[in-house]
Amino acid sequence: MKKEHSLSKRLFTVLMVFSLLFSLAIGIIITVASFSTYEKAAAQSLSTEATDIANSLQGKTAEDRLSQLQDLPTGLVRITYVGEDGTVLYDSEVGASELGNHSNRAEIQDARRDGEAVVERQSETMHEDSLYAAVALDDGSVIRASEERRSLASFIGEMAPTIALVTVIVVVVAYILARVLSRRIVKPMNSVDLAHPSGESPYSEIQPLMDRIEQQRKELVKSNDELRRAANLRREFTANVSHEMKSPLQVIGGYAELMSNGMVSEEDVPKFANLILTEAESMRLLVDDVLTLSHLDEHSRVGDDSPDVDLYDVAASAVSRLDSKAGDRNLYISGVHDDAVVKGNAQLLEQMVYNLVDNAVRYTNPDGRIRVRLGRDGDYAVLSVDDDGVGIPEEYRERVFERFFRVDESRSRETGGTGLGLAIVKHSAEDHGGTVVAEESEWGGASLVVRIPLAESAR
């Protein structure tokens, strides 16, 4: 199972850790700075004391110097008087004879070279350090003042209780602040209305996220609406198909039953058989159109990788297939006039042109005229089918492309057709990136105009 992450807990942890690390860093800095100040003060004080003693001994004899040193009050500072040859002549804490030669001591050598020196040496225990301040006298001897002082480890040890108390206080304060801040930071985010997040962003940093959520929300709403519409259309389409197939099935079933029961006279058998054949053909056409629409619904629109199709050849082929049907009604079809290459599916495009011309043939009176024109308008191929038939009332010019919509049901039954022809035309045109509109022709009939983008090679 995937572990869930809490923003509030993460903020709390980050703030808590940051506060502790910051407090620790500040504590270390203060401790080191305090110790450094303490060291400098101690070194300055010791150096001043050594200088004062040296100044008071300048110009005196060795006996007077020893006498004066012996009269000095004892304290925390140890005074040592080293002769020119490194022999210890006096020490305020240990007998001079007990101390070895000090010529090799760093503070003695530095004082003889520079006049005065301050040297620090760590003790072996690491708990105390020794600080030495040496001043050279005019005869080459050296006065040295020294004291034992706390090491850094000892200094920290002495401050440990105070540091521990401050740490506890810091932890408690950091805990409270982290809890309060994490809740305050997260609270505005929890109050965001995810149904309309774009205008509710509590922080500018998360505004892009809110905008993205709003965009996805709209896309989901749109997708759901489209799915609902598609489901409604599918239900309506199924109901319409069932209704359209019911009538021919009833006719076929009824006549077939009469014939099988011997209730049809011999001379009427050809008539009944012809009716059954006609209804069966209507059902076949309906099934073909339903399959075509299903194919169009399931496949995406034509892409750039589709082959080039010469719309002139496609249109000429579709018109030639209808010449016989138009001739039966004494209709005259004038041919196409221009070539135009588009990206697409030749079979669907021919079906589109066939349906347009077939629709004109059905709704044009005998001895009428039908004209198929193919031209170019900028980057588009324009195909129009005009007739001088009954035309399409203006209020129905958009609805004629709906599935199973008929302007006049009674006339549609006379002319035949499935009610899906123009729906297939619209679907095919849109799949090729084009459009189709119904207008009034110059003869007063219908004019159906399709516009499809030309292929790049034909522009």
C-alpha positions as CSV (number, residue, x, y, z in Angstrom):
1,M,0.0,0.0,0.0
2,K,1.3,3.4,-0.9
3,K,2.2,5.5,2.1
4,E,0.2,8.7,2.4
5,H,2.1,12.0,3.0
6,S,0.6,14.8,5.1
7,L,1.6,18.3,4.2
8,S,0.9,19.5,7.7
9,K,3.1,16.8,9.3
10,R,5.9,17.5,6.8
11,L,5.8,21.3,7.5
12,F,5.8,20.6,11.2
13,T,8.8,18.3,10.9
14,V,10.7,20.7,8.7
15,L,10.0,23.7,11.0
16,M,10.9,21.7,14.1
17,V,14.2,20.4,12.6
18,F,15.1,23.8,11.3
19,S,14.4,25.4,14.6
20,L,16.5,22.9,16.5
21,L,19.4,23.1,14.0
22,F,19.2,26.9,14.1
23,S,19.2,27.0,17.9
24,L,22.1,24.5,18.0
25,A,24.1,26.6,15.6
26,I,23.4,29.8,17.5
27,G,24.3,28.1,20.8
28,I,27.6,26.9,19.3
29,I,28.4,30.3,17.9
30,I,27.6,32.1,21.2
31,T,29.6,29.6,23.2
32,V,32.6,29.8,20.9
33,A,32.4,33.6,20.8
34,S,32.1,33.8,24.6
35,F,35.1,31.6,25.0
36,S,37.1,33.6,22.5
37,T,36.3,36.8,24.3
38,Y,37.2,35.3,27.6
39,E,40.6,34.1,26.1
40,K,41.4,37.6,24.7
41,A,40.5,39.3,27.9
42,A,42.7,36.9,29.9
43,A,45.6,37.2,27.6
44,Q,45.4,41.0,27.6
45,S,45.2,41.1,31.4
46,L,48.1,38.7,31.9
47,S,50.2,40.7,29.3
48,T,49.5,43.9,31.1
49,E,50.5,42.5,34.4
50,A,53.7,41.1,33.0
51,T,54.6,44.5,31.4
52,D,53.9,46.4,34.6
53,I,56.2,44.2,36.6
54,A,58.9,44.4,33.9
55,N,58.7,48.1,33.8
56,S,59.1,48.3,37.6
57,L,62.3,46.2,37.4
58,Q,64.0,48.0,34.5
59,G,67.4,49.5,35.5
60,K,67.7,47.7,38.8
61,T,70.3,45.3,40.0
62,A,69.6,41.6,40.1
63,E,69.5,41.7,43.9
64,D,66.9,44.5,43.9
65,R,64.8,42.7,41.3
66,L,64.7,39.5,43.4
67,S,63.9,41.5,46.5
68,Q,61.1,43.3,44.8
69,L,59.7,40.1,43.3
70,Q,59.7,38.4,46.7
71,D,57.7,41.3,48.1
72,L,54.9,41.0,45.4
73,P,51.6,39.7,46.8
74,T,50.8,36.1,45.8
75,G,47.7,35.5,43.7
76,L,46.3,33.5,40.8
77,V,49.2,34.7,38.6
78,R,52.5,32.9,38.8
79,I,55.6,35.1,38.3
80,T,58.9,33.6,37.0
81,Y,62.2,35.5,36.6
82,V,64.5,33.9,34.0
83,G,68.1,35.0,33.7
84,E,69.9,35.8,30.5
85,D,71.3,32.2,30.3
86,G,67.8,30.7,30.8
87,T,68.3,29.9,34.5
88,V,65.3,30.4,36.6
89,L,66.2,33.0,39.2
90,Y,62.8,33.3,40.8
91,D,59.4,31.6,40.8
92,S,56.4,32.6,42.9
93,E,55.2,29.0,43.4
94,V,58.2,26.7,43.1
95,G,61.7,27.0,44.3
96,A,64.0,28.3,41.5
97,S,66.4,25.5,42.0
98,E,63.7,22.9,41.2
99,L,63.1,24.3,37.7
100,G,65.3,23.5,34.8
101,N,66.7,25.8,32.2
102,H,64.0,27.8,30.3
103,S,65.9,29.0,27.3
104,N,64.1,26.6,25.0
105,R,60.6,27.8,26.1
106,A,58.7,29.4,23.3
107,E,57.6,32.4,25.3
108,I,61.1,33.1,26.4
109,Q,62.6,32.9,22.9
110,D,59.8,35.1,21.5
111,A,60.2,37.7,24.2
112,R,63.9,38.0,23.6
113,R,63.3,38.3,19.9
114,D,60.2,40.7,19.9
115,G,60.4,42.3,23.4
116,E,57.3,40.6,24.6
117,A,55.2,37.5,23.8
118,V,52.0,35.7,24.8
119,V,51.9,31.9,24.4
120,E,49.3,29.3,25.2
121,R,49.9,25.6,25.9
122,Q,47.3,23.0,26.4
123,S,47.4,20.7,29.4
124,E,47.6,16.9,28.9
125,T,44.2,16.5,30.6
126,M,42.6,18.9,28.2
127,H,40.7,20.4,31.1
128,E,43.0,23.4,31.7
129,D,45.3,25.5,29.5
130,S,48.4,27.4,30.5
131,L,48.8,31.0,29.4
132,Y,52.2,32.7,29.4
133,A,53.0,36.4,29.0
134,A,56.8,37.1,28.8
135,V,58.6,40.5,28.7
136,A,62.3,41.0,28.1
137,L,64.3,43.3,30.4
138,D,67.2,45.5,29.3
139,D,69.9,43.0,30.4
140,G,68.5,40.0,28.5
141,S,66.6,38.5,31.4
142,V,62.9,37.8,31.1
143,I,59.9,38.3,33.4
144,R,57.2,35.7,32.7
145,A,53.6,35.8,34.1
146,S,51.5,32.7,33.8
147,E,48.1,31.4,34.9
148,E,46.0,28.3,34.5
149,R,42.7,28.9,32.8
150,R,39.8,26.8,31.6
151,S,40.0,25.0,28.3
152,L,37.1,25.1,25.7
153,A,36.0,21.7,26.9
154,S,36.0,22.8,30.5
155,F,34.2,26.0,29.6
156,I,31.5,24.1,27.8
157,G,31.2,21.7,30.7
158,E,30.6,24.5,33.1
159,M,27.9,25.9,30.8
160,A,26.3,22.5,30.1
161,P,23.4,23.0,32.6
162,T,22.6,26.4,31.2
163,I,22.8,25.1,27.6
164,A,20.6,22.1,28.5
165,L,18.0,24.4,30.0
166,V,18.0,26.7,27.0
167,T,17.8,23.7,24.7
168,V,14.7,22.4,26.5
169,I,13.1,25.9,26.3
170,V,14.0,26.1,22.6
171,V,12.5,22.7,21.9
172,V,9.2,23.5,23.6
173,V,9.0,26.9,21.9
174,A,9.9,25.3,18.5
175,Y,7.3,22.6,19.0
176,I,4.6,25.1,19.7
177,L,5.6,27.4,16.9
178,A,5.9,24.5,14.4
179,R,2.5,23.2,15.3
180,V,0.9,26.7,15.0
181,L,2.7,27.7,11.8
182,S,2.0,24.3,10.0
183,R,-1.7,24.5,10.8
184,R,-1.9,28.1,9.8
185,I,-0.1,27.4,6.5
186,V,-2.3,24.4,5.7
187,K,-5.6,25.8,6.8
188,P,-6.2,28.1,3.8
189,M,-5.4,25.3,1.5
190,N,-7.9,23.0,3.1
191,S,-10.6,25.7,2.7
192,V,-10.1,25.9,-1.1
193,D,-13.3,25.2,-3.0
194,L,-12.1,22.5,-5.5
195,A,-15.2,23.0,-7.5
196,H,-13.9,26.5,-8.5
197,P,-10.2,26.5,-7.4
198,S,-8.8,29.1,-9.8
199,G,-10.1,32.2,-7.9
200,E,-9.6,30.8,-4.5
201,S,-5.8,30.3,-4.3
202,P,-4.5,31.2,-0.8
203,Y,-0.9,31.5,-2.0
204,S,0.5,32.8,-5.3
205,E,3.0,29.9,-5.3
206,I,0.3,27.4,-5.8
207,Q,-1.8,29.5,-8.2
208,P,-0.5,27.4,-11.2
209,L,-1.6,24.3,-9.4
210,M,-5.0,25.7,-8.8
211,D,-5.3,26.8,-12.4
212,R,-4.3,23.3,-13.5
213,I,-6.9,21.8,-11.2
214,E,-9.6,24.2,-12.6
215,Q,-8.6,23.3,-16.2
216,Q,-8.7,19.6,-15.5
217,R,-12.1,20.0,-13.7
218,K,-13.5,21.8,-16.8
219,E,-12.1,19.1,-19.0
220,L,-13.7,16.4,-16.8
221,V,-17.0,18.2,-16.8
222,K,-16.8,18.6,-20.6
223,S,-15.8,15.0,-21.0
224,N,-18.7,13.8,-18.8
225,D,-21.1,16.0,-20.7
226,E,-19.8,14.6,-24.0
227,L,-20.1,11.0,-22.6
228,R,-23.7,11.8,-21.5
229,R,-24.6,13.2,-24.9
230,A,-22.9,10.3,-26.6
231,A,-24.9,7.8,-24.4
232,N,-28.1,9.7,-25.1
233,L,-27.4,9.8,-28.8
234,R,-26.6,6.1,-28.8
235,R,-29.8,5.3,-27.0
236,E,-31.8,7.5,-29.4
237,F,-29.9,6.0,-32.3
238,T,-30.7,2.5,-31.2
239,A,-34.4,3.3,-30.7
240,N,-34.5,4.9,-34.2
241,V,-32.8,2.0,-35.8
242,S,-35.2,-0.4,-34.1
243,H,-38.1,1.7,-35.3
244,E,-36.9,2.0,-38.8
245,M,-36.3,-1.7,-39.1
246,K,-39.6,-2.7,-37.5
247,S,-41.7,-1.5,-40.5
248,P,-39.9,-3.5,-43.2
249,L,-39.7,-6.5,-41.0
250,Q,-43.4,-6.4,-40.3
251,V,-44.1,-6.1,-44.1
252,I,-41.7,-8.9,-44.9
253,G,-43.0,-11.1,-42.1
254,G,-46.6,-10.5,-43.0
255,Y,-46.3,-11.1,-46.7
256,A,-44.1,-14.1,-46.2
257,E,-46.6,-15.6,-43.7
258,L,-49.4,-15.1,-46.2
259,M,-47.4,-16.8,-49.0
260,S,-46.4,-19.7,-46.8
261,N,-50.0,-20.3,-45.7
262,G,-51.1,-20.4,-49.3
263,M,-53.3,-17.3,-48.9
264,V,-51.9,-15.5,-51.9
265,S,-53.2,-16.3,-55.3
266,E,-50.6,-17.5,-57.9
267,E,-50.9,-14.3,-59.9
268,D,-50.2,-12.2,-56.8
269,V,-47.1,-14.1,-55.8
270,P,-44.8,-11.9,-58.0
271,K,-46.3,-8.8,-56.5
272,F,-45.8,-9.9,-52.9
273,A,-42.3,-11.2,-53.7
274,N,-41.5,-7.8,-55.2
275,L,-42.7,-6.0,-52.0
276,I,-40.7,-8.3,-49.9
277,L,-37.6,-7.7,-52.0
278,T,-38.1,-3.9,-51.8
279,E,-38.4,-4.0,-48.0
280,A,-35.4,-6.3,-47.8
281,E,-33.4,-3.8,-49.9
282,S,-34.5,-1.0,-47.6
283,M,-33.2,-3.0,-44.6
284,R,-29.9,-3.7,-46.4
285,L,-29.4,0.0,-47.1
286,L,-30.3,0.9,-43.5
287,V,-27.8,-1.7,-42.2
288,D,-25.1,-0.4,-44.6
289,D,-25.6,3.2,-43.4
290,V,-25.6,2.1,-39.7
291,L,-22.3,0.3,-40.2
292,T,-20.9,3.3,-42.0
293,L,-21.8,5.6,-39.1
294,S,-20.5,3.1,-36.6
295,H,-17.2,3.1,-38.5
296,L,-17.1,6.9,-38.4
297,D,-17.9,7.0,-34.7
298,E,-15.2,4.6,-33.8
299,H,-12.3,6.0,-35.9
300,S,-10.6,9.3,-35.3
301,R,-10.5,12.1,-37.8
302,V,-8.2,12.0,-40.8
303,G,-4.6,12.9,-40.0
304,D,-1.6,14.2,-41.8
305,D,-0.4,10.7,-42.5
306,S,-3.5,9.9,-44.6
307,P,-3.0,9.5,-48.3
308,D,-3.7,12.2,-50.9
309,V,-7.1,11.8,-52.6
310,D,-8.1,13.5,-55.9
311,L,-11.6,14.7,-55.1
312,Y,-12.4,15.1,-58.8
313,D,-11.9,11.4,-59.4
314,V,-14.0,10.5,-56.3
315,A,-16.8,12.8,-57.3
316,A,-16.8,11.6,-60.9
317,S,-17.1,8.0,-59.8
318,A,-19.9,8.7,-57.4
319,V,-21.9,10.7,-60.1
320,S,-21.4,7.9,-62.6
321,R,-22.9,5.4,-60.2
322,L,-26.1,7.4,-60.0
323,D,-26.4,8.1,-63.8
324,S,-28.8,5.2,-64.2
325,K,-31.0,6.1,-61.2
326,A,-31.2,9.7,-62.4
327,G,-32.0,8.6,-66.0
328,D,-34.9,6.6,-64.7
329,R,-36.4,9.8,-63.5
330,N,-35.3,11.8,-66.5
331,L,-33.0,14.0,-64.4
332,Y,-30.0,15.7,-65.9
333,I,-26.8,15.8,-63.8
334,S,-24.1,18.2,-64.9
335,G,-20.6,17.1,-64.1
336,V,-17.7,18.4,-61.9
337,H,-15.4,21.1,-63.2
338,D,-12.1,21.2,-61.3
339,D,-9.6,19.0,-59.5
340,A,-8.7,19.3,-55.9
341,V,-6.4,17.0,-53.8
342,V,-7.2,16.5,-50.2
343,K,-5.9,14.3,-47.4
344,G,-8.4,11.5,-46.6
345,N,-10.2,8.3,-47.1
346,A,-11.2,7.8,-50.7
347,Q,-14.0,5.4,-49.8
348,L,-15.6,7.7,-47.3
349,L,-15.3,10.7,-49.6
350,E,-17.0,8.8,-52.4
351,Q,-19.7,7.7,-50.0
352,M,-20.1,11.4,-49.0
353,V,-20.5,12.6,-52.6
354,Y,-22.8,9.7,-53.5
355,N,-25.1,10.5,-50.5
356,L,-25.3,14.2,-51.6
357,V,-26.2,13.4,-55.2
358,D,-28.5,10.5,-54.2
359,N,-30.3,12.9,-51.9
360,A,-30.7,15.4,-54.8
361,V,-32.0,12.6,-57.0
362,R,-34.6,11.6,-54.4
363,Y,-36.0,15.1,-53.8
364,T,-35.9,16.5,-57.3
365,N,-39.0,16.3,-59.5
366,P,-38.8,14.3,-62.8
367,D,-37.2,16.3,-65.6
368,G,-35.3,18.4,-63.1
369,R,-31.7,19.5,-62.9
370,I,-28.9,18.5,-60.6
371,R,-25.5,20.2,-60.7
372,V,-22.3,19.0,-59.1
373,R,-19.6,21.6,-58.9
374,L,-16.0,21.2,-57.6
375,G,-13.8,24.2,-57.1
376,R,-11.2,25.8,-54.9
377,D,-11.5,28.6,-52.4
378,G,-8.1,29.6,-50.9
379,D,-6.8,26.5,-49.0
380,Y,-10.1,24.7,-49.3
381,A,-11.8,22.4,-51.8
382,V,-15.4,23.3,-52.3
383,L,-17.9,20.7,-53.5
384,S,-21.6,21.8,-54.0
385,V,-24.6,19.8,-55.1
386,D,-27.5,22.0,-56.4
387,D,-31.0,20.9,-57.5
388,D,-34.2,22.5,-58.5
389,G,-36.3,20.3,-56.3
390,V,-38.6,21.0,-53.3
391,G,-35.7,22.6,-51.3
392,I,-35.2,22.7,-47.6
393,P,-37.1,25.2,-45.4
394,E,-34.7,27.6,-43.6
395,E,-35.7,26.4,-40.1
396,Y,-34.6,22.8,-41.0
397,R,-31.3,23.5,-42.8
398,E,-29.2,22.6,-39.7
399,R,-31.4,19.7,-38.6
400,V,-31.3,17.9,-41.9
401,F,-27.9,16.6,-40.9
402,E,-29.2,14.9,-37.7
403,R,-29.6,11.1,-37.8
404,F,-33.1,9.9,-38.9
405,F,-34.4,13.5,-39.2
406,R,-36.8,14.0,-42.2
407,V,-38.4,17.3,-43.2
408,D,-41.5,15.5,-44.5
409,E,-42.0,11.9,-43.3
410,S,-44.7,11.1,-45.8
411,R,-42.5,12.2,-48.7
412,S,-39.6,10.4,-47.3
413,R,-41.5,7.1,-47.4
414,E,-42.3,7.8,-51.0
415,T,-38.8,8.6,-52.0
416,G,-37.1,5.9,-49.9
417,G,-33.9,6.4,-48.0
418,T,-32.7,5.6,-44.5
419,G,-32.6,9.1,-42.9
420,L,-28.9,8.6,-42.4
421,G,-27.5,9.9,-45.7
422,L,-26.8,13.5,-44.7
423,A,-25.7,12.5,-41.2
424,I,-23.0,10.4,-42.9
425,V,-22.1,13.4,-45.1
426,K,-21.7,15.7,-42.1
427,H,-19.7,13.1,-40.1
428,S,-17.4,12.4,-43.1
429,A,-16.8,16.1,-43.8
430,E,-15.9,16.8,-40.2
431,D,-13.6,13.8,-40.0
432,H,-11.7,15.3,-42.9
433,G,-11.5,18.7,-41.1
434,G,-14.3,20.2,-43.2
435,T,-17.8,21.5,-42.9
436,V,-21.2,21.1,-44.7
437,V,-24.1,23.5,-44.9
438,A,-27.5,23.5,-46.5
439,E,-28.5,26.6,-48.5
440,E,-31.0,27.5,-51.2
441,S,-29.9,26.9,-54.8
442,E,-30.2,29.5,-57.5
443,W,-33.1,27.5,-58.9
444,G,-35.0,27.6,-55.6
445,G,-34.2,24.0,-54.6
446,A,-31.5,22.8,-52.2
447,S,-27.8,23.5,-52.3
448,L,-25.5,21.4,-50.1
449,V,-22.0,22.8,-49.9
450,V,-18.9,20.9,-48.4
451,R,-15.6,22.6,-47.7
452,I,-12.5,20.4,-47.0
453,P,-8.9,21.6,-46.5
454,L,-6.7,21.0,-49.5
455,A,-3.6,18.8,-49.1
456,E,-0.3,20.7,-48.6
457,S,0.9,19.5,-51.9
458,A,-2.2,21.1,-53.7
459,R,-2.0,24.5,-52.1
